[in-house]
Amino acid sequence: MATTTRMFCFVLVMVLMGCCCSAKIYKVGDSKGWTTAKHGSYYEWAKRKEFQVGDSLMFEYDGNVNDVTQVSSRLEYQFCNSLSPKAVYNTGHDVVTLTEPGYHFFITSNRSQCVAGHKLVVFVVHDHPMIPPPPPPRKILPLGKDYKVGDSNEWRVPVLTYTKSDFYSKWSEEKQFHVGDNLLFYYNDQVDDLLEINSDLEFKSYDTTSPVAVHNAGQDLIRLTKPGIRYFITSKIGHCEAGFKLRVVVRPLSKSVPKKMQLSPFDHLIKWLHDSFTPHPHH
């Protein structure tokens, strides 16, 4: 009985350690900490990381001159509105645990510093469970591939002037997108945005008057849920004309066809021996 109890405790400790060790603590801004920043500096810091539920952000700063204000919406973040904060931290060493998936917005209540770029948005995904979930119902899309739009160029005006007019066109044509795949758009939300539009006519004429959706968080995930053509542009004047637009052809789910069984040379020999020396009944 004592041995069984010790074994159960050991297994329980190992499970708890496995759950806790998966969480990470990220020091915001690394060595610079949470200080006055230029436009896009915290965007650059966050875009290379993958934040999961249970991870924590550590803000280090001078509590006499600054604070951490968590706001609820993208508009409050964009316009540095700290009048109705979700939470306010001002100890100079604050650890904020990310308890739910989605976007989390942080600014400083010092408006002039916030407008100058002293703000952070992070996108949090669900952590991977230790025990695999049961198979999903057929209506739920299977896990597809993730495509980072533009690869190293990301979502911005193409930097290569001699190919910029068709940069995203070539990027898209080199890939095969299927239902269930994801498009990951990374960009500087202080400079650009992301609009999805309806038709090829709007795409060719850069028409931004009736978009299907508008995104401006700087880190946007678009799920391809049905076959057809998807169109993406930016609302920034002159950028579309410079080739800053994307057209994606989404194919239906590919049906896996079982391949014919291919026999190895050894298997062919065994089959020949079997056919040659097995007696057949006479009619």
LODOLO-415743 format. One line per 2 residues: for each residue y, z negated, x negated of C-alpha. Coordinates in Angstrom, 2 decimals, decimal comma. Example, Ala and Ser with C-alpha at 12.3 -4.5 7.8 and 13.67 -1.06 7.14 Angstrom:
BEGIN
-4,50 -7,80 -12,30 | -1,06 -7,14 -13,67
This chain:
BEGIN
0,00 0,00 0,00 | 2,41 -0,90 -2,82
1,62 2,38 -4,60 | 2,29 4,35 -1,41
5,62 2,55 -0,91 | 6,73 3,24 -4,49
5,77 6,90 -4,16 | 7,76 7,21 -0,88
10,82 5,62 -2,50 | 10,57 7,97 -5,48
10,38 11,04 -3,22 | 13,32 9,75 -1,14
15,46 9,20 -4,24 | 14,65 12,68 -5,53
15,60 14,25 -2,19 | 18,90 12,33 -2,10
19,65 13,31 -5,67 | 18,96 16,95 -4,84
21,34 16,81 -1,88 | 24,15 15,14 -3,78
23,87 17,04 -7,04 | 24,58 20,36 -5,32
28,19 19,29 -4,53 | 30,89 20,08 -7,09
34,32 18,66 -7,88 | 37,00 21,23 -8,77
40,15 20,13 -10,54 | 42,87 22,23 -8,94
44,71 24,29 -11,54 | 42,36 23,11 -14,31
44,42 21,77 -17,25 | 47,76 22,50 -15,53
46,88 20,42 -12,50 | 48,85 20,51 -9,23
52,30 21,43 -10,52 | 55,08 23,92 -9,90
53,52 27,36 -10,06 | 54,39 31,02 -9,97
53,40 33,24 -7,05 | 49,67 33,85 -7,00
48,69 31,42 -9,75 | 46,59 29,19 -7,47
45,23 32,30 -5,78 | 44,00 33,46 -9,20
42,49 30,02 -9,80 | 40,59 29,95 -6,49
39,38 33,53 -6,20 | 36,72 33,21 -8,95
35,09 30,19 -7,33 | 32,72 29,73 -4,43
33,51 26,60 -2,44 | 30,78 25,10 -0,28
30,68 22,34 2,32 | 30,44 19,03 0,45
32,46 20,18 -2,57 | 35,69 18,36 -3,44
39,14 19,34 -4,70 | 40,79 17,00 -7,21
44,60 17,16 -7,26 | 46,34 15,62 -10,29
50,15 15,48 -10,38 | 53,18 13,20 -10,70
53,26 11,23 -7,44 | 56,95 10,42 -7,93
58,04 14,04 -7,56 | 55,25 15,77 -5,66
52,49 15,44 -3,06 | 49,59 17,30 -1,44
50,12 18,33 2,17 | 47,21 19,82 4,06
48,26 22,06 6,95 | 46,21 23,46 9,80
47,14 27,10 10,12 | 47,76 30,21 8,08
51,31 30,48 9,47 | 52,19 26,94 8,31
50,78 27,84 4,90 | 52,59 31,17 4,74
55,99 29,76 5,75 | 55,63 26,40 3,93
55,91 24,43 7,16 | 55,02 20,78 6,50
56,43 19,33 9,76 | 53,01 18,75 11,40
50,56 18,19 8,54 | 46,86 17,70 8,98
46,92 15,18 6,11 | 49,30 14,03 3,36
48,26 12,70 -0,06 | 50,70 11,22 -2,58
48,81 9,02 -5,05 | 48,97 11,54 -7,90
45,18 11,59 -8,14 | 43,71 12,73 -4,84
40,16 13,89 -4,13 | 39,77 15,91 -0,93
36,22 16,62 0,24 | 35,66 19,92 2,02
33,67 18,82 5,07 | 33,62 22,01 7,14
33,44 25,76 6,55 | 36,41 28,08 6,92
39,89 28,25 5,43 | 41,62 25,12 4,09
45,36 25,27 3,41 | 47,28 23,04 0,98
51,01 23,08 0,16 | 53,61 20,74 -1,25
56,22 19,25 1,08 | 58,84 20,29 -1,49
59,77 23,51 0,28 | 61,50 25,18 -2,67
58,42 24,63 -4,85 | 56,11 25,81 -2,06
58,11 29,01 -1,57 | 57,91 29,56 -5,32
54,11 29,59 -5,10 | 53,04 25,93 -5,20
50,31 26,25 -2,54 | 46,57 26,80 -2,32
44,14 28,31 0,19 | 40,38 28,02 -0,27
37,58 29,59 1,73 | 34,60 27,27 2,26
31,09 28,48 3,13 | 28,07 26,56 4,35
25,94 25,02 1,64 | 22,43 26,41 1,24
19,97 24,03 2,96 | 17,14 22,59 0,91
14,61 23,31 3,66 | 14,59 26,96 4,75
15,53 27,38 8,43 | 13,16 29,00 10,94
13,29 32,79 11,30 | 16,39 33,84 13,23
16,12 35,53 16,64 | 16,06 39,32 16,58
19,59 39,55 18,00 | 21,03 37,88 14,89
21,81 40,38 12,14 | 19,72 40,13 8,98
21,34 39,08 5,73 | 22,85 42,19 4,19
24,58 42,98 0,94 | 27,99 41,70 -0,12
30,41 44,33 -1,42 | 33,55 43,23 -3,25
36,05 45,90 -2,23 | 37,46 47,75 -5,24
35,24 45,79 -7,66 | 37,47 44,67 -10,57
40,56 46,33 -9,05 | 40,07 44,25 -5,88
42,28 45,05 -2,84 | 45,57 46,25 -4,28
47,37 49,43 -5,20 | 45,06 51,27 -7,65
46,30 50,83 -11,21 | 45,02 54,17 -12,54
47,76 56,61 -11,57 | 45,69 59,76 -12,11
42,99 58,66 -9,65 | 44,84 56,23 -7,42
45,17 58,56 -4,40 | 41,40 58,64 -3,83
40,32 55,44 -5,61 | 39,00 53,60 -2,53
37,60 56,83 -1,11 | 35,41 57,31 -4,18
34,53 53,61 -4,25 | 33,24 53,85 -0,68
31,42 57,17 -1,09 | 29,34 55,79 -3,96
27,78 53,16 -1,70 | 25,64 53,04 1,42
26,80 50,45 3,93 | 24,46 49,22 6,67
24,77 46,96 9,68 | 24,62 43,36 8,42
26,47 44,02 5,15 | 29,72 42,24 4,28
33,00 43,46 2,80 | 34,80 40,91 0,61
38,53 41,53 0,25 | 40,31 39,65 -2,55
44,07 40,12 -2,97 | 47,34 38,33 -3,60
48,50 37,18 -0,16 | 52,07 36,97 -1,45
52,09 40,71 -2,15 | 49,59 42,41 0,17
47,65 42,00 3,40 | 44,72 43,60 5,24
44,84 45,48 8,54 | 41,91 47,00 10,41
42,82 49,95 12,62 | 41,04 51,99 15,27
41,01 55,68 14,49 | 41,03 58,39 11,88
44,44 59,53 13,17 | 45,97 56,11 12,52
44,27 56,07 9,12 | 45,77 59,43 8,10
49,24 58,62 9,43 | 49,32 55,00 8,11
49,97 53,74 11,65 | 50,16 49,91 11,67
51,53 49,45 15,19 | 48,23 48,62 16,99
45,79 47,04 14,53 | 42,37 45,75 15,57
42,82 42,72 13,32 | 45,32 41,38 10,77
44,27 39,29 7,77 | 46,55 37,74 5,14
44,70 34,81 3,58 | 43,93 36,56 0,29
40,18 35,99 0,67 | 38,74 37,77 3,72
35,11 38,45 4,66 | 34,49 41,32 7,10
31,00 41,58 8,64 | 29,74 45,04 9,50
28,12 44,38 12,88 | 27,51 47,87 14,27
27,17 51,45 13,07 | 30,20 53,69 12,95
33,38 54,08 10,91 | 35,71 51,21 9,95
39,26 51,77 8,76 | 41,33 49,38 6,61
44,93 49,72 5,38 | 47,87 47,53 4,35
51,14 47,06 6,20 | 53,19 47,20 3,00
55,50 50,21 2,97 | 54,55 52,83 0,40
51,23 51,26 -0,55 | 49,08 53,35 1,80
50,70 56,52 0,52 | 49,63 55,45 -2,96
45,98 55,42 -1,92 | 45,76 51,82 -0,77
43,41 52,36 2,19 | 39,68 52,26 2,82
37,33 54,15 5,14 | 33,77 52,82 5,44
30,84 54,58 7,11 | 28,38 52,00 8,46
24,80 53,17 8,91 | 22,27 51,65 11,34
19,70 49,16 10,13 | 17,21 50,94 7,92
13,65 50,73 9,24 | 11,14 49,97 6,53
8,29 52,50 6,54 | 5,09 51,28 4,85
4,23 53,36 1,85 | 0,80 54,90 1,51
-1,48 52,80 -0,58 | -1,68 54,21 -4,08
-4,94 53,61 -5,95 | -4,99 52,87 -9,64
-7,32 54,90 -11,93 | -9,74 51,97 -11,98
-9,73 51,81 -8,16 | -10,42 55,56 -8,03
-13,45 55,04 -10,32 | -14,81 52,23 -8,15
-14,35 54,35 -5,02 | -16,12 57,33 -6,65
-19,04 55,15 -7,72 | -19,28 53,66 -4,25
-19,24 57,07 -2,54 | -21,65 58,61 -5,02
-24,35 55,96 -5,08 | -24,22 54,58 -1,57
-27,17 56,06 0,41 | -26,17 57,95 3,52
-28,43 58,08 6,59 | -30,17 61,42 7,26
-29,78 63,03 10,62
